[in-house]
């Protein structure tokens, strides 16, 4: 990120932050999710996370070595990508599929486009989406612990789906009947990282406290979803806690490379994310829309950046038709 | 250019799909299966061969101003023949190619070769050019179809591959996105091969690097 041109107006504050330090903070913020997934799904979760992360770092190293590029493994970004990708996989995933996902994330999405800073979309996100379209049945095989089945039994639903997909015999959503405490602690089906909302919130607090991310995107995103859910008459809190919304908002939508620079841009970004997510969740034929919302808004980022470009102090507005 | 050179031009150096980037629509659409790619390739090769000869023979008769409608009429005639033959003898292929079979009429490879080559060269050269280009197109389609079919469905020409039977299918490859992905990788591969074989200089931007240099009359008009 060091050699990127700045597009914000002065003053620019120079501090000691480096890619490595920022990525280190993200890894610390991801730890609660990693621990929570191990507690909920068992040791296999740690194995999936370990293999995916190792594969990501391995592919990054191999690609740069083959292409005779400087070795970027030290900036830890591949580690972050690997952990985030692994937290997007169900615990039952065959390990080779996780490795394919790491290849798509690191080699196809990141390195082929020029490496860190040049990827058009979040690498882990593209890895997740490609795996979901490629190995749909493997990626939606949810594992249920006996405790989860107990909860599901209490609300009279079968243990075969994430809370967003749970429906009664007539096809109506049963999300509103889920105990909020179970949603908060992660006692329900889903991918590794998304189930325990509490762990994600701890990570969020750490990221904001260390100023690693600006809270603008997650807050606007979640607030937009809350408002639209309320207007659409859905159970607001349950909509926020279930599915990949919190994980996506905190860890995936805030990727530096694929989110806008300015505050105004970040708010537009968050609004767009919320609208698309709700559109897919409520009115399209998919239960979850977070990943597609983030992918779509990732592609919009260059335009958002262009439209929200800051004016330097004292610069006057260009009149219509005036030459440069 | 020797006769042999004209023929081999279309295979790698001026491969219509991967280097001239013509005919990408049928390429992406029909290559979910190797068999569809082969069928499409043969049909297009036949049309390309015949239309190149016919247009080359008529090149001094067709007035310049109405040449495109005239070419389309010639091409459409041959496409109709192919379509009737395929419908009668290989109805399964007709079904899987669907609208892309009649759409060979507006396939840019065929119109492109008529405009760039057949209208300026003798019938024999044009026939060789049509065959070479058609073969290049067919090979590319079969290659793409094979990659996508093996990875996406675990079969090749409809036959199950024994050791892939129990492995999860990477169905992404049969989606349009998988098609674009395969297409991009193959393009990169062809450029890589070209660079390795020492033709790197020719690829600079401008008329010098243009694959249509030998037949283009614009003389730098598009730079």
Interface residues (C-beta under 8 A of the other chain):
Chain A: X94 X97 X100 X108 X130 X133 X134 X135 X136 X137 X138
Chain B: X168 X170 X171 X172 X173 X175 X177 X181
